[in-house]
Amino acid sequence: MKSESVVFTVAGMCFGIILGWVMGTQQARQAAPAAPIPAQVAAPVAPAPVLDEARVQSLTAIIASDPANAGARVQLANEYYDAEMFDEAIASYEQALAIDPSLVDASTDLGVSYYYTGQTDRALAQFGYSLGLDPAHTKTLLNQGIVLAFGRQDIAAAAEAWRQVVAISPDSPEGQTASQALQSMTSAEHAGAAAPAP
């Protein structure tokens, strides 16, 4: 099987696993990042999320009265992120990190937002920054693997990131998702090896 075919087979198999993790994470989201949905795979059509305007106004008022409030800026960014307004989310995450560069979750969410806006290299660089803050940050490692797999088509590097997630926290939602993605990848590789050449 050609490497491109393996990539698309793996992408198809991993997509369902990753989409399940994304949906579960966004529903339970407090301030945690969600994994990016691969751009190459069409997601089922769903109603667009709605921005909570009252919450945005409240957070904007807090920021106006306390411009150095990084937490309020992260919460505002999360509101935009959840409404899939990624350009606005990027601006707010960047402002929060300018105030407090140690916010690893915000840094990872910024990376995911970069990916959603087609900025794969910036996403991976931001994940590198997050891992500099916390080398064992499983959400960053999981997202890094997803962007490597779907943004760069670098399956080997994605698998390495996912193996790290499993090694760090095998029973977490991220660890389980990474494990399932690795299993899907292994199954796809075995199927590709067994398939006759065209």
Contact map, one row per residue, 1 for C-alpha under 8 A:
111011000000000000000000000000000000000000000000000000000000000000000000000000000000000000000000000000000000000000000000000000000000000000000000000000000000000000000000000000000000000000000001101110
111111000000000000000000000000000000000000000000000000000000000000000000000000000000000000000000000000000000000000000000000000000000000000000000000000000000000000000000000000000000000000000000000000
111111100000000000000000000000000000000000000000000000000000000000000000000000000000000000000000000000000000000000000000000000000000000000000000000000000000000000000000000000000000000000000000000000
011111110000000000000000000000000000000000000000000000000000000000000000000000000000000000000000000000000000000000000000000000000000000000000000000000000000000000000000000000000000000000000000000000
111111111000000000000000000000000000000000000000000000000000000000000000000000000000000000000000000000000000000000000000000000000000000000000000000000000000000000000000000000000000000000000000000000
111111111100000000000000000000000000000000000000000000000000000000000000000000000000000000000000000000000000000000000000000000000000000000000000000000000000000000000000000000000000000000011001000000
001111111110000000000000000000000000000000000000000000000000000000000000000000000000000000000000000000000000000000000000000000000000000000000000000010001010000000000000000000000000000000000000000000
000111111111000000000000000000000000000000000000000000000000000000000000000000000000000000000000000000000000000000000000000000000000000000000000000000000000000000000000000000000000000000000000000000
000011111111100000000000000000000000000000000000000000000000000000000000000000000000000000000000000000000000000000000000000000000000000000000000000000000000000000000000000000000000000000010000000000
000001111111110000000000000000000000000000000000000000000000000000000000000000000000000000000000000000000000000000000000000000000000000000000000000000000000000000000000000000000000000110010000000000
000000111111111000000000000000000000000010000000000000000000000000000000000000000000000000000000000000000000000000000000000000000000000000000000000011000000000000000000000000000000000000000000000000
000000011111111100000000000000000000000010000000000000000000000000000000000000000000000000000000000000000000000000000000000000000000000000000000000000000000000000000000000000000000000000000000000000
000000001111111110000000000000000000000000000000000000000000000000000000000000000000000000000000000000000000000000000000000000000000000000000000000000000000000000000000000000000000100110010000000000
000000000111111111000000000000000000000000000000000000000000000000000000000000000000000000000000000000000000000000000000000000000000000000000000000000000000000000000000000000000001100110000000000000
000000000011111111100000000000000000110010000000000000000000000000000000000000000000000000000000000000000000000000000000000000000000000000000000000000000000000000000000000000000000000000000000000000
000000000001111111110000000000000000000000000000000000000000000000000000000000000000000000000000000000000000000000000000000000000000000000000000000000000000000000000000000000000000000000000000000000
000000000000111111111000000000000000000000000000000000000000000000000000000000000000000000000000000000000000000000000000000000000000000000000000000000000000000000000000000000001001100000000000000000
000000000000011111111100000000000010100000000000000000000000000000000000000000000000000000000000000000000000000000000000000000000000000000000000000000000000000000000000000000001000100000000000000000
000000000000001111111110000000000000100000000000000000000000000000000000000000000000000000000000000000000000000000000000000000000000000000000000000000000000000000000000000000000000000000000000000000
000000000000000111111111000000000000000000000000000000000000000000000000000000000000000000000000000000000000000000000000000000000000000000000000000000000000000000000000000000000000000000000000000000
000000000000000011111111100000000110000000000000000000000000000000000000000000000000000000000000000000000000000000000000000000000000000000000000000000000000000000000000000011001000000000000000000000
000000000000000001111111110000000111100000000000000000000000000000000000000000000000000000000000000000000000000000000000000000000000000000000000000000000000000000000000000000000000000000000000000000
000000000000000000111111111000000000000000000000000000000000000000000000000000000000000000000000000000000000000000000000000000000000000000000000000000000000000000000000000000000000000000000000000000
000000000000000000011111111100000000000000000000000000000000000000000000000000000000000000000000000000000000000000000000000000000000000000000000000000000000000000000000000000000000000000000000000000
000000000000000000001111111110011100000000000000000000000000000000000000000000000000000000000000000000000000000000000000000000000000000000000000000000000000000000000000000000000000000000000000000000
000000000000000000000111111110000100000000000000000000000000000000000000000000000100000000000000000000000000000000000000000000000000000000000000000000000000000000000000000000000000000000000000000000
000000000000000000000011111110000000000000000000000000000000000000000000000000000000000000000000000000000000000000000000000000000000000000000000000000000000000000000000000000000000000000000000000000
000000000000000000000001111111000000000000000000000000000000000000000000000000000000000000000000000000000000000000000000000000000000000000000000000000000000000000000000000000000000000000000000000000
000000000000000000000000111111111000000000000000000000000000000000000000000000000000000000000000000000000000000000000000000000000000000000000000000000000000000000000000000000000000000000000000000000
000000000000000000000000000111110000000000000000000000000000000000000000000000000000000000000000000000000000000000000000000000000000000000000000000000000000000000000000000000000000000000000000000000
000000000000000000000000000011111000000000000000000000000000000000000000011001000000000000000000000000001100000000000000000000000000000000000000000000000000000000000000000000000000000000000000000000
000000000000000000000000100011111100000000000000000000000000000000000000000000000000000000000000000000001000100000000000000000000000000000000000000000000000000000000000000000000000000000000000000000
000000000000000000000000100010111110000000000000000000000000000000000000000000000000000000000000000000001101100100000000000000000000000000100000000000000000000000000000000000000000000000000000000000
000000000000000000001100110000011111000000000000000000000000000000000000000000000000000000000000000000000000100100000000000000000000000000100010000000000000000000000000000000000000000000000000000000
000000000000000001001100000000001111100000000000000000000000000000000000000000000000000000000000000000000000000100000000000000000000000000100110010000000000000000000000000000000000000000000000000000
000000000000000000000100000000000111110000000000000000000000000000000000000000000000000000000000000000000000000100110000000000000000000000000010011000000000000000000000000000000000000000000000000000
000000000000001001100100000000000011111010100000000000000000000000000000000000000000000000000000000000000000000000010000000000000000000000000000000000000000000000000000000000000000000000000000000000
000000000000001000000000000000000001111110000000000000000000000000000000000000000000000000000000000000000000000000000000000000000000000000000000011001100000000000000000000000000000000000000000000000
000000000000000000000000000000000000111111000000000000000000000000000000000000000000000000000000000000000000000000010000000000000000000000000000000001100000000000000000000000000000000000000000000000
000000000000000000000000000000000000011111000000000000000000000000000000000000000000000000000000000000000000000000000000000000000000000000000000000001000000000000000000000000000000000000000000000000
000000000011001000000000000000000000111111100000000000000000000000000000000000000000000000000000000000000000000000000000000000000000000000000000000000000000000000000000000000000000000000000000000000
000000000000000000000000000000000000001111110000000000000000000000000000000000000000000000000000000000000000000000000000000000000000000000000000000000000000000000000000000000000000000000000000000000
000000000000000000000000000000000000100011111000000000000000000000000000000000000000000000000000000000000000000000000000000000000000000000000000000000000000000000000000000000000000000000000000000000
000000000000000000000000000000000000000001111100000000000000000000000000000000000000000000000000000000000000000000000000000000000000000000000000000000000000000000000000000000000000000000000000000000
000000000000000000000000000000000000000000111110000000000000000000000000000000000000000000000000000000000000000000000000000000000000000000000000000000000000000000000000000000000000000000000000000000
000000000000000000000000000000000000000000011111000000000000000000000000000000000000000000000000000000000000000000000000000000000000000000000000000000000000000000000000000000000000000000000000000000
000000000000000000000000000000000000000000001111100000000000000000000000000000000000000000000000000000000000000000000000000000000000000000000000000000000000000000000000000000000000000000000000000000
000000000000000000000000000000000000000000000111110000000000000000000000000000000011000000000000000000000000000000000000000000000000000000000000000000000000000000000000000000000000000000000000000000
000000000000000000000000000000000000000000000011111000000000000000000000000000000111000000000000000000000000000000000000000000000000000000000000000000000000000000000000000000000000000000000000000000
000000000000000000000000000000000000000000000001111100000000000000000000000000000010000000000000000000000000000000000000000000000000000000000000000000000000000000000000000000000000000000000000000000
000000000000000000000000000000000000000000000000111110010000000000000000000000110110000000000000000000000000000000000000000000000000000000000000000000000000000000000000000000000000000000000000000000
000000000000000000000000000000000000000000000000011111110000000000000000000000100000000000000000000000000000000000000000000000000000000000000000000000000000000000000000000000000000000000000000000000
000000000000000000000000000000000000000000000000001111111000000000000000000000000000000000000000000000000000000000000000000000000000000000000000000000000000000000000000000000000000000000000000000000
000000000000000000000000000000000000000000000000000111111100000000000000000000000000000000000000000000000000000000000000000000000000000000000000000000000000000000000000000000000000000000000000000000
000000000000000000000000000000000000000000000000000111111110000000000000000000100000000000000000000000000000000000000000000000000000000000000000000000000000000000000000000000000000000000000000000000
000000000000000000000000000000000000000000000000001111111111000000000000000100100000000000000000000000000000000000000000000000000000000000000000000000000000000000000000000000000000000000000000000000
000000000000000000000000000000000000000000000000000011111111100000000000000000000000000000000000000000000000000000000000000000000000000000000000000000000000000000000000000000000000000000000000000000
000000000000000000000000000000000000000000000000000001111111110000000000000000000000000000000000000000000000000000000000000000000000000000000000000000000000000000000000000000000000000000000000000000
000000000000000000000000000000000000000000000000000000111111111000000001101100000000000000000000000000000000000000000000000000000000000000000000000000000000000000000000000000000000000000000000000000
000000000000000000000000000000000000000000000000000000011111111100000000000100000000000000000000000000000000000000000000000000000000000000000000000000000000000000000000000000000000000000000000000000
000000000000000000000000000000000000000000000000000000001111111110000000000000000000000000000000000000000000000000000000000000000000000000000000000000000000000000000000000000000000000000000000000000
000000000000000000000000000000000000000000000000000000000111111111101001000000000000000000000000000000000000000000000000000000000000000000000000000000000000000000000000000000000000000000000000000000
000000000000000000000000000000000000000000000000000000000011111111111001100000000000000000000000000000000000000000000000000000000000000000000000000000000000000000000000000000000000000000000000000000
000000000000000000000000000000000000000000000000000000000001111111100000000000000000000000000000000000000000000000000000000000000000000000000000000000000000000000000000000000000000000000000000000000
000000000000000000000000000000000000000000000000000000000000111111100000000000000000000000000000000000000000000000000000000000000000000000000000000000000000000000000000000000000000000000000000000000
000000000000000000000000000000000000000000000000000000000000011111111000000000000000000000000000000000000000000000000000000000000000000000000000000000000000000000000000000000000000000000000000000000
000000000000000000000000000000000000000000000000000000000000011111111000000000000000000000000000000000000000000000000000000000000000000000000000000000000000000000000000000000000000000000000000000000
000000000000000000000000000000000000000000000000000000000000001001111100000000000000000000000000001000000000000000000000000000000000000000000000000000000000000000000000000000000000000000000000000000
000000000000000000000000000000000000000000000000000000000000011001111111100000000000000000000001001000000000000000000000000000000000000000000000000000000000000000000000000000000000000000000000000000
000000000000000000000000000000000000000000000000000000000000000000011111110000000000000000000011101100000000000000000000000000000000000000000000000000000000000000000000000000000000000000000000000000
000000000000000000000000000000000000000000000000000000000000000000001111111000000000000000000001000000000000000000000000000000000000000000000000000000000000000000000000000000000000000000000000000000
000000000000000000000000000000000000000000000000000000000010011000001111111100000000000000000000000000000000000000000000000000000000000000000000000000000000000000000000000000000000000000000000000000
000000000000000000000000000000000000000000000000000000000010001000001111111110000000000000011011000000000000000000000000000000000000000000000000000000000000000000000000000000000000000000000000000000
000000000000000000000000000000100000000000000000000000000000000000000111111111000000000000011001000000000100000000000000000000000000000000000000000000000000000000000000000000000000000000000000000000
000000000000000000000000000000100000000000000000000000000010000000000011111111100000000000000000000000000000000000000000000000000000000000000000000000000000000000000000000000000000000000000000000000
000000000000000000000000000000000000000000000000000000010011000000000001111111110000000010010000000000000000000000000000000000000000000000000000000000000000000000000000000000000000000000000000000000
000000000000000000000000000000000000000000000000000000000000000000000000111111111000000111111000000000000000000000000000000000000000000000000000000000000000000000000000000000000000000000000000000000
000000000000000000000000000000100000000000000000000000000000000000000000011111111100000010000000000000000000000000000000000000000000000000000000000000000000000000000000000000000000000000000000000000
000000000000000000000000000000000000000000000000001100110000000000000000001111111110000010000000000000000000000000000000000000000000000000000000000000000000000000000000000000000000000000000000000000
000000000000000000000000000000000000000000000000001000000000000000000000000111111111110110000000000000000000000000000000000000000000000000000000000000000000000000000000000000000000000000000000000000
000000000000000000000000000000000000000000000000000000000000000000000000000011111111110110000000000000000000000010000000000000000000000000000000000000000000000000000000000000000000000000000000000000
000000000000000000000000010000000000000000000000101000000000000000000000000001111111100000000000000000000000000000000000000000000000000000000000000000000000000000000000000000000000000000000000000000
000000000000000000000000000000000000000000000001111000000000000000000000000000111111100000000000000000000000000000000000000000000000000000000000000000000000000000000000000000000000000000000000000000
000000000000000000000000000000000000000000000001100000000000000000000000000000011111110000000000000000000000000000000000000000000000000000000000000000000000000000000000000000000000000000000000000000
000000000000000000000000000000000000000000000000000000000000000000000000000000011111111110000000000000000000000000000000000000000000000000000000000000000000000000000000000000000000000000000000000000
000000000000000000000000000000000000000000000000000000000000000000000000000000011001111111000000000000000000000011011000000000000000000000000000000000000000000000000000000000000000000000000000000000
000000000000000000000000000000000000000000000000000000000000000000000000000000000000111111100000000000000000000010001000000000000000000000000000000000000000000000000000000000000000000000000000000000
000000000000000000000000000000000000000000000000000000000000000000000000000010011000111111110000000000000000000000000000000000000000000000000000000000000000000000000000000000000000000000000000000000
000000000000000000000000000000000000000000000000000000000000000000000000000111111000111111111000000000000000010010000000000000000000000000000000000000000000000000000000000000000000000000000000000000
000000000000000000000000000000000000000000000000000000000000000000000000000010000000011111111100000000000000010011000000000000000000000000000000000000000000000000000000000000000000000000000000000000
000000000000000000000000000000000000000000000000000000000000000000000000000010000000001111111110000000000000000000000000000000000000000000000000000000000000000000000000000000000000000000000000000000
000000000000000000000000000000000000000000000000000000000000000000000000110110000000000111111111000000000000000000000000000000000000000000000000000000000000000000000000000000000000000000000000000000
000000000000000000000000000000000000000000000000000000000000000000000000110010000000000011111111100000000110110000000000000000000000000000000000000000000000000000000000000000000000000000000000000000
000000000000000000000000000000000000000000000000000000000000000000000000000000000000000001111111110000000000010000000000000000000000000000000000000000000000000000000000000000000000000000000000000000
000000000000000000000000000000000000000000000000000000000000000000000100100000000000000000111111111000000000000000000000000000000000000000000000000000000000000000000000000000000000000000000000000000
000000000000000000000000000000000000000000000000000000000000000000001110110000000000000000011111111110000100000000000000000000000000000000000000000000000000000000000000000000000000000000000000000000
000000000000000000000000000000000000000000000000000000000000000000000100000000000000000000001111111111100110000000000000000000000000000000000000000000000000000000000000000000000000000000000000000000
000000000000000000000000000000000000000000000000000000000000000000000000000000000000000000000111111110000000000000000000000000000000000000000000000000000000000000000000000000000000000000000000000000
000000000000000000000000000000000000000000000000000000000000000000011100000000000000000000000011111110000000000000000000000000000000000000000000000000000000000000000000000000000000000000000000000000
000000000000000000000000000000000000000000000000000000000000000000000100000000000000000000000001111111100000000000000000000000000000000000000000000000000000000000000000000000000000000000000000000000
000000000000000000000000000000000000000000000000000000000000000000000000000000000000000000000001111111110000000000000000000000000000000000000000000000000000000000000000000000000000000000000000000000
000000000000000000000000000000000000000000000000000000000000000000000000000000000000000000000000100111110000000000000000000000000000100000000000000000000000000000000000000000000000000000000000000000
000000000000000000000000000000000000000000000000000000000000000000000000000000000000000000000000100111111110000000000000000000000000000000000000000000000000000000000000000000000000000000000000000000
000000000000000000000000000000000000000000000000000000000000000000000000000000000000000000000000000011111111000000000000000000000100110000000000000000000000000000000000000000000000000000000000000000
000000000000000000000000000000111000000000000000000000000000000000000000000000000000000000000000000000111111100000000000000000000100000000000000000000000000000000000000000000000000000000000000000000
000000000000000000000000000000101000000000000000000000000000000000000000010000000000000000001001100000111111110000000000000000000000000000000000000000000000000000000000000000000000000000000000000000
000000000000000000000000000000000000000000000000000000000000000000000000000000000000000000001000100000111111111000000000000001101100000000000000000000000000000000000000000000000000000000000000000000
000000000000000000000000000000001000000000000000000000000000000000000000000000000000000000000000000000011111111100000000000001100100000000110000000000000000000000000000000000000000000000000000000000
000000000000000000000000000000011100000000000000000000000000000000000000000000000000000000001000000000001111111110000000000000000000000000000000000000000000000000000000000000000000000000000000000000
000000000000000000000000000000000000000000000000000000000000000000000000000000000000000011001100000000000111111111000000001001000000000000000000000000000000000000000000000000000000000000000000000000
000000000000000000000000000000000000000000000000000000000000000000000000000000000000000000000000000000000011111111100000011111100000000000000000000000000000000000000000000000000000000000000000000000
000000000000000000000000000000001111000000000000000000000000000000000000000000000000000000000000000000000001111111110000001000000000000000000010000000000000000000000000000000000000000000000000000000
000000000000000000000000000000000000000000000000000000000000000000000000000000001000011011000000000000000000111111111000001000000000000000000000000000000000000000000000000000000000000000000000000000
000000000000000000000000000000000000000000000000000000000000000000000000000000000000010001000000000000000000011111111111011000000000000000000000000000000000000000000000000000000000000000000000000000
000000000000000000000000000000000001000000000000000000000000000000000000000000000000000000000000000000000000001111111111011000000000000000000000001000100000000000000000000000000000000000000000000000
000000000000000000000000000000000001101000000000000000000000000000000000000000000000010000000000000000000000000111111110000000000000000000000000000000000000000000000000000000000000000000000000000000
000000000000000000000000000000000000000000000000000000000000000000000000000000000000011000000000000000000000000011111110000000000000000000000000000000000000000000000000000000000000000000000000000000
000000000000000000000000000000000000000000000000000000000000000000000000000000000000000000000000000000000000000001111111000000000000000000000000000000000000000000000000000000000000000000000000000000
000000000000000000000000000000000000000000000000000000000000000000000000000000000000000000000000000000000000000001111111111000000000000000000000000000000000000000000000000000000000000000000000000000
000000000000000000000000000000000000000000000000000000000000000000000000000000000000000000000000000000000000000001100111111100000000000000000000001000110000000000000000000000000000000000000000000000
000000000000000000000000000000000000000000000000000000000000000000000000000000000000000000000000000000000000000000000011111110000000000000000000000000000000000000000000000000000000000000000000000000
000000000000000000000000000000000000000000000000000000000000000000000000000000000000000000000000000000000000001001100011111111000000000000000000000000000000000000000000000000000000000000000000000000
000000000000000000000000000000000000000000000000000000000000000000000000000000000000000000000000000000000000011111100011111111100000000000000000001000000000000000000000000000000000000000000000000000
000000000000000000000000000000000000000000000000000000000000000000000000000000000000000000000000000000000000001000000001111111110000000000000001001100000000000000000000000000000000000000000000000000
000000000000000000000000000000000000000000000000000000000000000000000000000000000000000000000000000000000000001000000000111111111000000000000000000000000000000000000000000000000000000000000000000000
000000000000000000000000000000000000000000000000000000000000000000000000000000000000000000000000000000000011011000000000011111111100000000000000000000000000000000000000000000000000000000000000000000
000000000000000000000000000000000000000000000000000000000000000000000000000000000000000000000000000000000011001000000000001111111110000000011001000000000000000000000000000000000000000000000000000000
000000000000000000000000000000000000000000000000000000000000000000000000000000000000000000000000000000000000000000000000000111111111000000000000000000000000000000000000000000000000000000000000000000
000000000000000000000000000000000000000000000000000000000000000000000000000000000000000000000000000000000010000000000000000011111111100000000000000000000000000000000000000000000000000000000000000000
000000000000000000000000000000000000000000000000000000000000000000000000000000000000000000000000000000011011000000000000000001111111111010010000000000000000000000000000000000000000000000000000000000
000000000000000000000000000000000000000000000000000000000000000000000000000000000000000000000000000000000000000000000000000000111111111110011000000000000000000000000000000000000000000000000000000000
000000000000000000000000000000000000000000000000000000000000000000000000000000000000000000000000000000000000000000000000000000011111111000000000000000000000000000000000000000000000000000000000000000
000000000000000000000000000000000000000000000000000000000000000000000000000000000000000000000000000001010000000000000000000000001111111000000000000000000000000000000000000000000000000000000000000000
000000000000000000000000000000000000000000000000000000000000000000000000000000000000000000000000000000010000000000000000000000000111111110000000000000000000000000000000000000000000000000000000000000
000000000000000000000000000000000000000000000000000000000000000000000000000000000000000000000000000000000000000000000000000000000111111110000000000000000000000000000000000000000000000000000000000000
000000000000000000000000000000000000000000000000000000000000000000000000000000000000000000000000000000000000000000000000000000000010011111001000000000000000000000001001000000000000000000000000000000
000000000000000000000000000000000000000000000000000000000000000000000000000000000000000000000000000000000000000000000000000000000110011111111000000000000000000000000000000000000000000000000000000000
000000000000000000000000000000000000000000000000000000000000000000000000000000000000000000000000000000000000000000000000000000000000000111111100000000000000000000001001100001100000000000000000000000
000000000000000000000000000000001110000000000000000000000000000000000000000000000000000000000000000000000001000000000000000000000000000011111110000000000000000000000000000001000000000000000000000000
000000000000000000000000000000000000000000000000000000000000000000000000000000000000000000000000000000000001000000000000000000100110000011111111000000000000000000000000000000000000000000000000000000
000000000000000000000000000000000000000000000000000000000000000000000000000000000000000000000000000000000000000000000000000000100010000111111111100000000000000011011000000000000000000000000000000000
000000000000000000000000000000000010000000000000000000000000000000000000000000000000000000000000000000000000000000000000000000000000000001111111110000000000000011001000000001000100000000000000000000
000000000000000000000000000000000111000000000000000000000000000000000000000000000000000000000000000000000000000100000000000000000000000000111111111000000000000000000000000000000000000000000000000000
000000000000000000000000000000000000000000000000000000000000000000000000000000000000000000000000000000000000000000000000000100100000000000011111111100000000010010000000000000000000000000000000000000
000000000000000000000000000000000000000000000000000000000000000000000000000000000000000000000000000000000000000000000000000000000000000000001111111110000000111111000000000000000000000000000000000000
000000000000000000000000000000000011010000000000000000000000000000000000000000000000000000000000000000000000000000000000000000000000000000000111111111100000010000000000000000000000000000000000000000
000000000000000000000000000000000001010000000000000000000000000000000000000000000000000000000000000000000000000000100001001100000000000000000011111111110000010000000000000000000000000000000000000000
000000000000000000000000000000000000000000000000000000000000000000000000000000000000000000000000000000000000000000000000000100000000000000000001111111111110110000000000000000000000000000000000000000
000000100010000000000000000000000000000000000000000000000000000000000000000000000000000000000000000000000000000000000000000000000000000000000000111111111110110000000000000000000000000000000000000000
000000000010000000000000000000000000011100000000000000000000000000000000000000000000000000000000000000000000000000000000000000000000000000000000011111111100000000000000000000000000000000000000000000
000000000000000000000000000000000000011000000000000000000000000000000000000000000000000000000000000000000000000000100001000000000000000000000000011111111000000000000000000000000000000000000000000000
000000000000000000000000000000000000000000000000000000000000000000000000000000000000000000000000000000000000000000000001000000000000000000000000001111111100000000000000000000000000000000000000000000
000000100000000000000000000000000000000000000000000000000000000000000000000000000000000000000000000000000000000000000000000000000000000000000000000111111110000000000000000000000000000000000000000000
000000000000000000000000000000000000000000000000000000000000000000000000000000000000000000000000000000000000000000000000000000000000000000000000000111011111110000000000000000000000000000000000000000
000000100000000000000000000000000000000000000000000000000000000000000000000000000000000000000000000000000000000000000000000000000000000000000000000110001111111000000000000000000000000000000000000000
000000000000000000000000000000000000000000000000000000000000000000000000000000000000000000000000000000000000000000000000000000000000000000000000000000000111111100000000000000000000000000000000000000
000000000000000000000000000000000000000000000000000000000000000000000000000000000000000000000000000000000000000000000000000000000000000000000000100110000111111110000000000000000000000000000000000000
000000000000000000000000000000000000000000000000000000000000000000000000000000000000000000000000000000000000000000000000000000000000000000000001111110000111111111000000000000000000000000000000000000
000000000000000000000000000000000000000000000000000000000000000000000000000000000000000000000000000000000000000000000000000000000000000000000000100000000011111111100000000000000000010000000000000000
000000000000000000000000000000000000000000000000000000000000000000000000000000000000000000000000000000000000000000000000000000000000000000000000100000000001111111110000000000000000000000000000000000
000000000000000000000000000000000000000000000000000000000000000000000000000000000000000000000000000000000000000000000000000000000000000000001101100000000000111111111000000000000000000000000000000000
000000000000000000000000000000000000000000000000000000000000000000000000000000000000000000000000000000000000000000000000000000000000000000001100100000000000011111111100000000100110110000000000000000
000000000000000000000000000000000000000000000000000000000000000000000000000000000000000000000000000000000000000000000000000000000000000000000000000000000000001111111110000000000110010000000000000000
000000000000000000000000000000000000000000000000000000000000000000000000000000000000000000000000000000000000000000000000000000000000000000001000000000000000000111111111000000000000000000000000000000
000000000000000000000000000000000000000000000000000000000000000000000000000000000000000000000000000000000000000000000000000000000000000101001100000000000000000011111111110001100100000000000000000000
000000000000000000000000000000000000000000000000000000000000000000000000000000000000000000000000000000000000000000000000000000000000000000000000000000000000000001111111111001110110000000000000000000
000000000000000000000000000000000000000000000000000000000000000000000000000000000000000000000000000000000000000000000000000000000000000000000000000000000000000000111111110000100000000000000000000000
000000000000000000000000000000000000000000000000000000000000000000000000000000000000000000000000000000000000000000000000000000000000000101000000000000000000000000011111110000100000000000000000000000
000000000000000000000000000000000000000000000000000000000000000000000000000000000000000000000000000000000000000000000000000000000000000001000000000000000000000000001111111101100000000000000000000000
000000000000000000000000000000000000000000000000000000000000000000000000000000000000000000000000000000000000000000000000000000000000000000000000000000000000000000001111111101110010000000000000000000
000000000000000000000000000000000000000000000000000000000000000000000000000000000000000000000000000000000000000000000000000000000000000000000000000000000000000000000100111110110000000000000000000000
000000000000000000000000000000000000000000000000000000000000000000000000000000000000000000000000000000000000000000000000000000000000000000000000000000000000000000000000111111110000000000000000000000
000000000000000000001000000000000000000000000000000000000000000000000000000000000000000000000000000000000000000000000000000000000000000000000000000000000000000000000000001111111000000000000000000000
000000000000000000001000000000000000000000000000000000000000000000000000000000000000000000000000000000000000000000000000000000000000000001100100000000000000000000001100110111111100000000000000000000
000000000000000000000000000000000000000000000000000000000000000000000000000000000000000000000000000000000000000000000000000000000000000001000000000000000000000001001111111111111110000000000000000000
000000000000000000000000000000000000000000000000000000000000000000000000000000000000000000000000000000000000000000000000000000000000000000000000000000000000000000000100011111111111000000000000000000
000000000000000011001000000000000000000000000000000000000000000000000000000000000000000000000000000000000000000000000000000000000000000000000000000000000000000000000000000011111111100000000000000000
000000000000000000000000000000000000000000000000000000000000000000000000000000000000000000000000000000000000000000000000000000000000000000000100000000000000000001101100000001111111110000000000000000
000000000000000000000000000000000000000000000000000000000000000000000000000000000000000000000000000000000000000000000000000000000000000000000000000000000000000001100100010000111111111000000000000000
000000000000010010000000000000000000000000000000000000000000000000000000000000000000000000000000000000000000000000000000000000000000000000000000000000000000000000000000000000011111111100000000000000
000000000000110011000000000000000000000000000000000000000000000000000000000000000000000000000000000000000000000000000000000000000000000000000000000000000000000001000000000000001111111110000000000000
000000000000000000000000000000000000000000000000000000000000000000000000000000000000000000000000000000000000000000000000000000000000000000000000000000000000001001100000000000000111111111000000000000
000000000000000000000000000000000000000000000000000000000000000000000000000000000000000000000000000000000000000000000000000000000000000000000000000000000000000000000000000000000011111111100000000000
000000000100110000000000000000000000000000000000000000000000000000000000000000000000000000000000000000000000000000000000000000000000000000000000000000000000000000000000000000000001111111110000000000
000000000100110000000000000000000000000000000000000000000000000000000000000000000000000000000000000000000000000000000000000000000000000000000000000000000000000000000000000000000000111111111000000000
000000000000000000000000000000000000000000000000000000000000000000000000000000000000000000000000000000000000000000000000000000000000000000000000000000000000000000000000000000000000011111111100000000
000000000000000000000000000000000000000000000000000000000000000000000000000000000000000000000000000000000000000000000000000000000000000000000000000000000000000000000000000000000000001111111110000000
000001001100100000000000000000000000000000000000000000000000000000000000000000000000000000000000000000000000000000000000000000000000000000000000000000000000000000000000000000000000000111111111000000
000001000000000000000000000000000000000000000000000000000000000000000000000000000000000000000000000000000000000000000000000000000000000000000000000000000000000000000000000000000000000011111111100000
000000000000000000000000000000000000000000000000000000000000000000000000000000000000000000000000000000000000000000000000000000000000000000000000000000000000000000000000000000000000000001111111110000
000000000000000000000000000000000000000000000000000000000000000000000000000000000000000000000000000000000000000000000000000000000000000000000000000000000000000000000000000000000000000000111111111000
100001000000000000000000000000000000000000000000000000000000000000000000000000000000000000000000000000000000000000000000000000000000000000000000000000000000000000000000000000000000000000011111111000
100000000000000000000000000000000000000000000000000000000000000000000000000000000000000000000000000000000000000000000000000000000000000000000000000000000000000000000000000000000000000000001111111100
000000000000000000000000000000000000000000000000000000000000000000000000000000000000000000000000000000000000000000000000000000000000000000000000000000000000000000000000000000000000000000000111111100
100000000000000000000000000000000000000000000000000000000000000000000000000000000000000000000000000000000000000000000000000000000000000000000000000000000000000000000000000000000000000000000011111110
100000000000000000000000000000000000000000000000000000000000000000000000000000000000000000000000000000000000000000000000000000000000000000000000000000000000000000000000000000000000000000000000111111
100000000000000000000000000000000000000000000000000000000000000000000000000000000000000000000000000000000000000000000000000000000000000000000000000000000000000000000000000000000000000000000000001111
000000000000000000000000000000000000000000000000000000000000000000000000000000000000000000000000000000000000000000000000000000000000000000000000000000000000000000000000000000000000000000000000000111
